């Protein structure tokens, strides 16, 4: 089933919301928790990763300031693995790729949170900032403002 761009953004938003819940539950220490791995990383298919990468590409084009240092490199590593080993189901969920998979998921969470303005609580800040931004609208809002500014 081919998803629209809006549906891809919604899927990514759902995954990031789950990541944020885990982040809050484990106060940022996700790496050593089996339920985190089982419900996220072990569950993602190659198609899921393609969706995430498409959304990250869109964010990079529309609002590159959301990216973190190293995000481009991490996402390139994911794309490379999908091309080289895409014939293997869940190719990022093999031992050699665990570090890449985990780093990519953390970058996806942080880039998407930068887009929406959400700051999950940590042991350093006790309350999350939940700005309820709709990512699809945020990503495509620029077209309206550009159209308006060109008319003046």
HELIX and SHEET records of a PDB file:
HELIX    1   1 UNK A    5  UNK A   25  1                                  21    
HELIX    2   2 UNK A   34  UNK A   39  1                                   6    
HELIX    3   3 UNK A   41  UNK A   43  5                                   3    
HELIX    4   4 UNK A   46  UNK A   62  1                                  17    
HELIX    5   5 UNK A   64  UNK A   66  5                                   3    
HELIX    6   6 UNK A   71  UNK A   85  1                                  15    
HELIX    7   7 UNK A   95  UNK A   97  5                                   3    
HELIX    8   8 UNK A   98  UNK A  116  1                                  19    
HELIX    9   9 UNK A  135  UNK A  151  1                                  17    
END                                                                             
